[in-house]
Amino acid sequence: MNIYIVVPAFNEGNIIQEVIREIQKAGYEKIIVVDDGSSDDTFSKAQALLPSTVFRHKINRGKGAATKTGIEAAKILGADIVVTLDGDGQHNPLDIKKLTAPIEFENFDVVLGTRLLNPKGMPFHKILANKIGNFFTWFFYGLWVTDSQSGFRAYSRRAVEIIDTRSDRYEYESEVIYEIKKHKLKYIEVPITVRYTEYSMGKVQKQNFLNGLKTLYKIVWNIIS
C-alpha cells in the first residue's frame, strides 16, 4: 500500500526534524509536512530533510487547514492510505502500523487513534476536556467516539475522496466525525500512546479551555450557517 504520513506543523522548529526522523525510523519515507504560517524556521528545517514534500501556508490558517492541505497533496501523489499526526512529538510513529492495519487487512475506511482507551500518563485536565469534547461532538453530530479531538488518524483512499469539511481549526477533528456518520464510513478506534512533554504542553496554540470554547462556538456556527 502507498502510505503517506501528513504532519501539520506550526512553530515546531525545535522538534520537527526529530519528528520526521522518528517517522522514517519507524519505516515510513513518504512524509508530507505542512508549515501553517510559522514565524520560526519550521519550514526550512523540514525542507532540509524532505526537499520535495514540504508545503507552506503564507499565513496561519489553522491545524485543520494544514491537515487538509497535506491530505490533498497525498491524494495527488497517489496515496492509498493517509495517516495524520501532530508535529509536536506527542504521537509515537510506532503506532502508525496499528492505524493502517485495519484499512489494509480489514477494509475499514477510517481508523481513529484514541488516547482514552489507554489514558496512562494523560493529565487529568486533558482527560476531562476530551470527555467534554466527546459529549458535544456526539450531541451535535450524533456519533459517539472516545477521542473526538485526536489528530492521529488513518484514512483510506475512499475516505479522503469522500470526506469534505469546511472547518480550518480545531473543530476540524470533530467535523470529520460528522463526515464519517454522514457517509456511513466504516471506522474503528484503536488505542495510541501519547507522550506529554514540557515542550508539547507548553505550546500556546494547543487546545485549552479557551480554545475549547472557540471550537464549540465554531461547531455550532458551522451547523446553523
C-alpha positions in Angstrom: 0.0 0.0 0.0 1.1 3.5 -0.8 1.1 5.1 2.7 1.7 8.8 3.2 2.2 10.5 6.6 0.8 14.0 6.9 2.3 16.3 9.6 0.7 19.7 10.1 3.1 22.0 11.9 3.1 25.5 13.4 6.2 26.9 15.1 7.7 23.4 15.6 11.2 24.3 14.5 12.7 23.0 17.7 11.4 19.5 17.2 10.2 19.0 13.6 13.4 17.3 12.4 13.2 14.8 15.3 9.6 14.1 14.4 10.5 13.4 10.8 13.4 11.2 11.7 11.3 9.2 14.1 8.7 8.6 11.4 11.5 7.5 9.0 13.0 5.2 11.6 9.6 3.6 12.0 9.8 2.6 8.3 7.8 5.4 6.5 9.6 7.5 3.9 6.6 9.2 2.3 6.1 12.2 4.6 4.4 15.5 3.9 4.9 18.4 6.2 2.6 21.4 6.0 4.0 24.5 7.7 1.0 26.5 8.7 2.4 30.1 8.5 5.1 29.6 11.2 7.2 32.5 12.3 10.2 30.3 13.1 12.3 28.0 11.0 9.9 25.1 10.8 9.7 25.2 7.0 13.5 25.3 6.4 14.3 22.6 8.9 11.6 20.3 7.5 12.7 21.0 3.9 16.3 20.1 4.8 15.1 16.6 5.4 12.2 16.5 2.9 13.2 18.6 -0.1 10.1 18.0 -2.2 7.2 17.3 0.1 7.2 20.3 2.5 4.5 22.9 1.9 3.8 26.2 3.5 0.8 28.4 4.2 1.8 32.1 3.9 -0.5 32.9 6.9 -1.6 30.8 9.9 -4.9 29.2 8.8 -5.3 26.6 11.5 -4.5 22.9 12.1 -7.5 21.7 10.2 -6.5 23.7 7.1 -2.9 22.4 7.3 -4.1 18.9 7.6 -6.4 19.3 4.6 -3.6 20.7 2.5 -1.4 17.7 3.4 -4.2 15.3 2.6 -4.8 16.9 -0.8 -1.1 16.6 -1.6 -1.1 13.0 -0.6 -4.1 12.3 -2.9 -2.2 14.0 -5.8 0.8 11.8 -5.1 -1.3 8.7 -5.3 -1.7 7.7 -1.6 -3.7 4.6 -0.8 -3.7 5.4 2.9 -3.2 8.8 4.6 -2.1 9.0 8.2 -2.2 12.3 10.0 -0.2 13.0 13.2 0.8 16.1 15.1 4.1 17.9 14.6 4.9 18.4 18.3 6.3 14.9 19.0 3.3 13.8 21.1 2.5 10.9 18.8 4.6 7.7 18.6 5.2 6.7 15.0 5.5 3.1 16.1 1.7 3.3 16.4 1.2 4.1 12.7 1.1 0.4 11.9 -1.8 -0.1 14.3 -3.7 2.6 12.4 -3.0 1.4 8.9 -3.6 -2.4 9.5 -7.4 -2.2 9.8 -7.5 -0.4 6.4 -5.0 -2.7 4.8 -6.4 -6.0 6.0 -10.0 -5.4 7.3 -11.4 -3.0 4.8 -12.0 -0.1 7.2 -12.3 3.4 5.8 -11.2 5.4 8.8 -9.1 4.5 11.9 -9.2 6.8 14.9 -6.3 6.8 17.3 -7.7 7.3 20.8 -5.9 8.3 23.9 -8.8 7.4 26.2 -8.7 3.7 25.7 -5.4 3.7 27.5 -5.0 7.1 29.2 -1.9 6.2 31.2 0.1 9.3 31.8 -2.5 11.6 30.4 -3.1 14.7 32.6 -6.5 14.7 34.3 -7.5 18.1 32.8 -6.8 16.6 29.4 -9.0 13.6 30.1 -11.8 15.9 31.3 -11.5 18.2 28.4 -11.6 15.3 26.0 -14.7 13.8 27.6 -16.5 17.2 27.3 -15.4 17.4 23.7 -16.7 13.9 23.0 -20.1 14.8 24.5 -20.5 17.9 22.4 -19.3 16.1 19.3 -22.0 13.4 19.9 -24.6 16.0 20.8 -24.2 18.0 17.6 -23.1 15.3 15.2 -24.7 12.1 16.5 -21.8 9.7 16.7 -20.1 8.7 19.9 -16.3 8.2 19.8 -13.9 8.0 22.7 -11.4 10.7 21.5 -13.1 13.2 19.1 -10.1 15.6 19.2 -7.3 13.2 18.3 -5.2 14.2 15.4 -3.6 10.8 15.0 -5.8 9.1 12.4 -5.7 7.0 9.2 -7.8 7.3 6.1 -8.4 5.0 3.1 -8.3 6.4 -0.4 -12.0 6.1 -0.5 -12.4 8.1 2.8 -10.2 11.0 1.7 -12.1 11.2 -1.6 -15.5 11.4 0.3 -14.8 13.4 3.4 -15.5 17.1 2.7 -15.0 19.5 5.7 -15.4 23.3 6.0 -13.5 23.8 9.3 -9.9 25.1 9.4 -9.0 25.0 13.0 -9.5 22.6 15.9 -13.2 22.0 15.1 -11.9 20.1 12.0 -11.3 17.0 14.1 -15.0 16.9 15.2 -16.3 17.7 11.7 -14.5 14.6 10.4 -16.6 12.5 12.9 -19.7 14.0 11.4 -18.5 13.1 7.9 -17.9 9.5 9.0 -21.5 9.3 10.1 -22.9 11.2 7.1 -21.3 8.9 4.6 -21.6 5.7 6.6 -17.9 5.2 6.5 -16.6 2.0 8.2 -14.5 3.1 11.1 -12.7 1.7 14.2 -10.9 3.2 17.2 -7.5 1.9 18.3 -5.5 2.8 21.4 -2.5 5.1 20.9 0.2 6.2 23.3 0.8 9.9 23.8 4.0 11.4 25.1 3.3 14.6 27.1 6.5 16.6 27.4 7.3 20.0 28.9 7.7 21.2 25.3 4.4 19.9 23.9 2.4 21.0 27.0 3.8 24.5 26.7 2.6 25.1 23.2 0.3 28.2 23.4 -1.7 27.1 20.3 -2.6 23.7 21.8 -6.2 23.0 22.7 -7.0 24.6 26.1 -10.2 25.7 27.8 -10.5 29.0 25.9 -9.7 27.3 22.6 -12.2 24.6 23.6 -14.9 27.3 23.9 -13.9 28.7 20.5 -14.1 25.2 19.0 -17.6 24.7 20.4 -18.7 28.0 19.1 -17.4 27.2 15.6 -19.1 23.8 15.6 -22.4 25.4 16.4 -21.8 28.1 13.8 -21.0 25.6 11.1 -24.2 23.7 11.9 -26.5 26.8 11.7 -24.8 28.6 8.9 
